[in-house]
């Protein structure tokens, strides 16, 4: 790539945009995902003066990078249901698009080709669909982050949310409202999408919404008692939902019962410390949670039991890690 030198700062702003807008140890080679492959955690990191995707055993051993190209920035990884591929965001085509690759970084394939940032991909439980977030704008400066869905080969892209413009955005001296729907996750049966939104107008207090995978029946999740939070991850094994509450500077991890008619009643905070805890995801068996914390000054990957006990540090680099995904 010539004439184009993206910066680490630009990528981390892009990779964190949804989050910033929203507010027993495992032994290598002995713990296996439902796919039958050894359990691995994928994440993005700004180590080595660039941003790439890495994979690591849950006990912190065997760190591997999926790329050694300093001009290509990759992030926001998520494992496929088979555990053989990773969907992610990359600027390889000089615009942030959704790509897939093998776990070693080979066989890279671009799925989206639309103007604007595309990120936060998630596979459907059967692997046939990928949902993601896309930044869109118009000539007047209106900008929004919408939720899209497509076939896992990149065909049949559909905008599911098409929300009105909320929030604030400055363009040529005029103030416009900016909206976002973000962080989608599939229900265990693959028929629903849970996501965070500021469509109620309070950008500092995102609320969880749910809809059908065709975009119909969009409503607040949890019945009459709305649930503030972001970054939800719905376990297909236990039907539990892990999510983040708080601000971009100080978050805590919560868990609730996705099958309850009133899930807010079941919600319980499982981290309670001075650190910024965010980006939680389930282990394949639903017994553990990986998350990001700045406990030691920079953002590292940690894991803990589903009740918040037995917290263990996974990464030790003097770098910032982002957005774990657990196979």
N, C-alpha and C positions, 0 to 999 in steps of 0.2 A: 504494500500500500504506500503510495507516494503522495506528498502534499497534504497529508492528514496525520496529525500527531495528537490523539486524544490524551487528556490528562487523567491522572488517578482521581483528582478532585471531582472532575466532571462525571466520571463513572459512579463514584460513591454517592454523589448527589442524585444521579439517575437511579441507582439501585435502591436508595433509601427513600425515594420520593413518596411512595405509598405510605411507608412507615412514618416519615416526617410529617406528612400531611395528616395522617391519622394519629392520631396520637400513639444390691449386689453388682459389682463391676463386671463388664462384659469382657471376655477374653478373645483376642484375635483368633479367627479360624474355628471357634467353637460355637458361636452364636450365629444362627441362620435366619434369614428372612423367609416369608412364605414362598418366595420364588425359589428357595433352595440354594440361593447364593449366600456367601458369607456376608454378615451384617456390616454395612458401611454407612458413614455419614458424609454427605456432600455439603460443601459450603463455599462461599467466595471469600477471598482474602486480598488485602493490599500489600502483602509481603513481596519481597523481591522487586520493589519499585514499580509494580504494575498491579493489575487486578485480574486474577484468574480464579478458576474453580479448582478446588482440591477435594480429595476424598481421604477418609481416615477411618481406622477401626474405632469402635466405641471406647476402647481403652486408651486411645491416643497414639497408638503405634501405627507405623506404615503410612505416613503422610505422602500423598502423591498429587502432583499437579496434572491437569488435563491439557495444558498448553505451555509452550515456552516462547511464544511470540509476544514481544513487548509492545507491539503496535495494535494488538487485538485485545480488547477488554471484554471479559465474560463475567456474568454473575447471575444471581437468583436461580440457582439450580433446583430441580425437582426430579426425583427418580420416577421412571415409568413403573407401572404395576408389575412388569416382568423383572424389574431390577437390572435390565441390560442396557437401558438407555437413560440419558439425562436430557430433559428439556431445560432451556436456559435463555437468558438475554445476552446478545452480543452486538457490538458495533462493527463487526467484520465487514459489513456492507456499507459502512459510514453512516448508518442510521440504526438505532437500537431496535432489533427485530427478534422474534422468537426463533430459536434454532433447536435442533436435537443432535446428539452425538452419542457414541459409545462411551462407557465409563472411563476408558483410557484416553478419551479425546479424539479418537479416530472417527471417520465417516461423518463429518459435520454436514448438516443439511439445514438450509434456511427454510422456514415454514411461512413466515409472513413477509409481506412486501408493501407496507403502507407508510405514509409519511407520519412521523411522530414516534414517540417512545412507546415501545411495546414490552411488557415485562410481567413478572409474577405468574408464570404459567403453572397450571396444575392439570394432571391427567385425570380422566374419569376412571372409576374403579375397574372397568373392563378394558381400558386402554384405547377405546375407539375415538375419544374426544379429548381436546385440550382447551381449557378455559384460560383466559389471560386478561390483562388490563392494558388498555391503549389510551394514550394521550391524544386528544383531538382538539382542533381549534377552527375558527372561521376567520374571515377577513376583518371582522370588527374587533378581534382580540379576545373574543369569548373562548375559553378553554375549559376542557373537562377531561376527567379520566373515566372511561367507560369500560364495562365488562363485555368481552367478546367470547365467542365459542367457535371452534372449528373442528373439522375432522383431524385426526392425529397425523395425517399426511399434509396438512395445511389447506385443504380444500374446504369450500362451503363456509367461509367466514361470515359470522353474523353478530351484529351489535345487539346485545340483550337489554341494555339499560336505557340508553338514549335519554339521559336525565337532563333536567333543566339546569341552567347555569346558576350556581350558588356561590357562596364564599366571596372573595374579592380578588381582582386581578387588575393591574394597572396597564393601560395601553394608550400611548400617545396622549397622556395627560388625563385620560378618562378612567374612572373606576368601574370595572365590570365584576360580575359575580362568577366565581369559579366553583365547579362541582366535581365531586369524585365519588365513584363507587370503586372499591378496591378489595384486595386480598380474598378472592373467591376460593371456596373449598367445596368439594362434592359431598353430599350425604352418602352414607354407606351403600345405599341401593342405587346411587348414581342418578336419581331422579330430581334432586333438588340442589340448589347452590346457596350456600350461606356466605354472606359477604358483609363488609363494613361500608358505611356511607355517611356523608355529611349532608344529605339531601334535606334534612330538617333545618339546615341553616347555621348550625353551631359547629364550626370546623375544629374546635378544641374538644368536642365531645362526640366522637363518632358513635353510631348506633348499629347494631347487627340487624341485617335484613335477610330474608330468604325469598327465593323464587324458584319456579320450575326451570328446567334447563332450556326451554324455548323462550324464556323471558317473561312468561305470563305469571300472574298472581304474585306480584311483588308486594311484600308486606313486612312489617317489623317482626323479627323472630321472638317468639316467647309469649305471644298473646298480648293482653292489655299492659303488661309490665315490660316496657322496653328495656333492652340490655345495652348499656354503653360498653364499647370495647372494640378491638380491632385484631387483626392477624389471627383469625380463627383457624383451627385445624380439627377436622371431624374424624375421629377414629372409626375405621370400618370394622374393627374387631369388637370394641366395647361400647360403641355408640356414644362415647363421651366426647365433649368438645373442649379443647384447650384454647385459651385466647388471652390477649393482653389488655390490661386496663391501666389507665394513667396517662402520662404525657410522653412526648418523644424523648424527654430528658429523664423521666422517672416512671418506669413501667413496672408492673407486677404481673405474675402469671396466675391465671384463674382456670378452674375446671368446672364444667357443669354437665348435666345429663341431657344429651340431645334427644332422648326419647320421652322426656317428661312433657306433659302438657303445659307446665309452668316451669321451664328450665331455670329461671332466675332464682327460684326457691332453692334449687339444688346447688347454686353457684358457691364455690369456696375458693378462697385465696390460698395458693400453695407456696408462694414466696412472700417473704415479709422482711426486707432488709434495706439498707441504705443504697443498694446498688440499683442500676438501671437494668431490668430484666425484661426481655422481649423476644419476639420471633420464635414462639414455641411450636414444636412439631412432635407428633407421636412416634414412638418406635413401632416397628411392624407388628409386634404382638400386643400393643396397647398397654404395656406394663411400665414403660418409661417415657420420659419427655426430654428431648434435646432443646436447648434454648441458648440465647446470647446474653451475656452479662459483662459489665465493666468492673467487676469486683477487684481486679488487679490493675486498673488504670486504663487498659485498652479492652476492646470487645473480644471476648473469647467464647468458644463453644463449651457448654457445660451439659451434663445429663443428670437426671434425677429420677427417682421413682415417681409413679403417677400421683402419689399423695404428697410430694414435695420433699420426701426424706432422701437421705443418702446422696447428697449433691456431690458430683465429681467433675473436675476440670478435664477437658479433652485436649484443648490446644494451648500451647505455651509460647507461641511466637510473639515478638514485640510488634504486632501488627493488629489490624482490626479485621475481624471475621464477620461475615454477614450470612443470614438466611440459610440455616441448616435444613437439610432434608435427609431422612433416615430410611435406608433400605433394610 
